[in-house]
């Protein structure tokens, strides 16, 4: 097995072969890095991914309306609520404090999933939704005053939903 791993991974710059070998028996979530790649233990498999700038956490300020990078996030006023989808949410504008913030999720983050009572840690939410580790690392959060408004592409926070008392509605769209 170790000889096979060496043959498969040598060209990706891995040199710490004891660490790579121990990864086979490690728990889910353990990682070994080369300069260009990461090898991740996910349940009963090893997942090799290239290290990209996407894997590094940065924070970005989000203006009141317009398109936001590094991800394609569009914020615009809406007259009414349409169907919410994985890439589209409607929020009550008066519940937000601008500028909003965009960042990757971090351990300890929690939110109030739309349609549920109470709060839930993101790590538990991801586990319940069966989101693989490789996808978790790519998930962005939209925040208002350090409160999660949207786990982008997955679920919005119930505290920001539009109600009959909402004065202004914002439509937020993510094009992945």
N, C-alpha and C positions, 0 to 999 in steps of 0.2 A: 504494500500500500504506500509506504513512504517513497519508494523508488518511483512509483507512478505519479505521486504528488510532485516530486522533484521534476520529472519530465514535463508534466503539465504546467507547472507554475514558474519554472526557472526563467523563462523568457519574459515574465512579468516583473522581474526584479526582486523577487523574494529571496532573502538570504538567511533569515532566522528560521532554519528548518525545524528546530526543536519546538518553536512556537507554532509553526504551521502544523506539525504532527500532533501537538497537544490540542489543537483546535478540533480535531476529529472527535475527541471525548469531552469537549467543553460544553457549557450550557449555551442555549440560544442567546444570541446578542453579542457574543464575544467576537473580537475582530483582530486581525493581524494585518499590518500595513507594509507595503513596499513604498518606494518614492512615488510611484505612479498609480498603484492599485490598492484596493482593500479586499481582504478575504473575510467574509462574514459567515458565522455559523447561524443557520436559520433552521431550527428543528432538526431534521435528519439530512440536511444538505449543506454544502458550502457554496456560497454565492460570491463570484468574483466580479467586482465593478471597478471601473476607472475612477480615480479620484478627480472630481471636477470642482470648479468654483462653486457649483450648486450645493456641494456638501458643507460649505462653510457658512456659518450663521452670520448674517448681517442684519441690521435694522434699516428700514427705509421709511421716510415720512410720506404720508399719503394725503394729497390735497383734497379739497372738498368735492370737486368734480374733475373729470378728465380720465386719462389713461395713465396707469402707473407701471413702471418697470422696476425690478427685474422680471416680474411676471406680468402678463397682460391682464391687468385688472382695470375695469372701466366702471366709473361711478357716475350716475346720472339721476336726475329727478324723475319721478314717475307719478302719474295721476291716479293710478289704481294698482292693486296687487294682481299679478298674473300667477301662473303656475310656477312654483319654486322647483328648481332642478339642482343637480349636483354642482353645476357651474353658474348658478344664478340664485340670488337671494334678494328679498325685499326687507328693508329695515326702517324703523322709525327714526327719522333724522334728528329729532330733538333729544334722543337718548344717546347720541354720539357727541364726543368732544374732539374737534379737529385741531391739529392734523392727526389723522389716524396713524397707526404704526404697522409695519409689515415686517415679520421676522419668522424664522424657523421655530418649531416647537422645541421646548426644553423640558427636561425631567422636572416633575413637580407642577407643571401647568395643569390647570383644571378649568372647566367651564360648565355651563348649565345647558346640556344638549336640548335643542328645540324639541318640544313635545314631551319633555320629561320634567318631573319635579326634582329639585335639588341639583347639587353639582356632582361632577364626575371628573376624576383625573384623566387626562388625555391618554396616559399609558393604558388605563383600564378600557377606555373607549376604543382605542386601537385594537386591543386584544379582543374585545367583544365583537367588533366589526371585522375581525380576522384580516386586518391590514398587515401585509408582510413587512418585515424590517426594512427591506430595500425601499419600499414605498414611503414608509414613515419618515425616512431621512429627507425626503423631497417635499414634505408637506409644509406649507406656509400658513401662518396665522395672521388674521387681520385684527388689530387691537384698538380699543379706545380707552385711554387712561389705564393701561395695563390689564384691562378686561378683554377677554377673547370675544370678538364679535362673530367671527367665522373661522372654523377649521376649513380652510379653503378646499373646495372640491368634495367635502364630506358632510358637515353639519354646521348650521349657524347656532348661535347662543340664544336661548329663549328670552333672555333679558332685553334683547334688542328687537323683538318681533313687533310687527305693526298691529295695533289694536284699534278699536273704534274711536279711541281718544287721540290717536296719532294725528298730528297736524300736517306733517310733510313726510312723504315716502321717498326713500332712495332705493334705486335698483343698482345692485352691484353684480357685475358679470365678470367671470374669469374664463379666458380662452387659453386652454392648455396646449 
